[in-house]
Amino acid sequence: MQHTQTHHPELLDVPAIVDLAKDEEQRQIFALLSGGAALGTALLAPPGLTERMAAALRTAFDAAMRDPALLDEVRRSNTDIDPLSGGELSKVVERTFNIEAGVLERARKLSQ
């Protein structure tokens, strides 16, 4: 099982934890608890950032992730790289943390 919300491209036959949920509430709890997989190496900006500045930072990050010199260095270091764009990362955050209060409370109790 992958402790993620989405399948790794090299492990398409291995279920993600959210695939094992028996109902929507359980799927939301699993998504919440596995949300860190996509966020673990995320670059964050401070709260209150203007939309214009956020867009500029996302554009710069997306360009950096396509930079041939950076990608070559990553390959030489034998590091996996599969970056999400800022827009995609925002969707992950929204899906992960947009859950009903009752589901969140149950997740808290289960994680204790």
N, C-alpha and C positions, 0 to 999 in steps of 0.2 A: 504494500500500500504506500502511496505517496502522500506525505503530510502536507498537501497543497490543495489549492482550489482548482488548479488546472493541470493537465498532464504535461510532463516533460516530453519534448519531441522524440527523445530516444527511448521513452518508456510508455508508449501509447497503449500497450496491453496491460499495464499495471494500473489498477484503479486509484483515483484520487480519493481521499477520505470522504469528500462530499458525495461521491458516487455511492457510498455505502449507507447513506442516511435512509432511515425508514419512513420519514415524513419531512415536511417542510421545516418544522421547528428544529429537528435534529440536523437538517442540512445547514440551517443558519448557524447553529452552535458549532458544527464542524468547520464551517467557513470562517467564523470568528476565531476559533482556536488555531486554524491553519493559515490565517491571513498574513502572519509574519513572514512566511516563506517568500512572498513577492516583495515584501517591504523591508526585509532584512538588510539589504544593502542600498536602500533608497537614499537619494540625496534630498534633503528637505530645506525649505526656506522658512523664515520666521512668519508668524501670523501677521495679518494686516498688510501683506504684500499687495501692491496694486495688480490688477489683471494684466496691465501692460508689462510690468516688470516680470510677472510670472510667465507670460508668453515669451518674453525675451530670453529668460533663463531656460525654458523648455526648448526653444529653438536652438540655443547654443549647445545644450546637452545633446540633443538629437544629432546635431552636426558633428559633435565630438565623437559620438558613437559610430559614425560613418567614416571617421578619419582613418585613412589607410595606415599611417604611421602608428597610431594608437592600436589599431587592430593587429598589426604586425607584431608589436611588442607584447600584446596579450597572447597571441599564438605562441611566441617564443617562450613565454613564461608558463606554458601549459595550463593556463587558467581558462575555465569556461566563462564565456560572456554571452549573455542573451538579454540585453537591456530592454526594458519597457520604455516607451515614450512617456513624457509627462502626462499626456492625455490618457494613455492606457493605465498608468499608475493611479491617476485620479479615479478612474472607474473601479479599480481594485479596492481602493480605500472606501469608496461609496458603497460597493457591494458588501464589503466586510463589516462596516460599522453602521450601516443603515438597517438595524434590526429592531424588532418590537421590544418594548421594555420588559415584558414578561419573559421573553426568550433570553434577553440579556441577564435577567435575574437568575434564571435556571442555569445558564452557563457559569455564572459566578459561583453558584452552589456546587455545581459539578466539579469545578476546578479547585475547590478547597480541599 
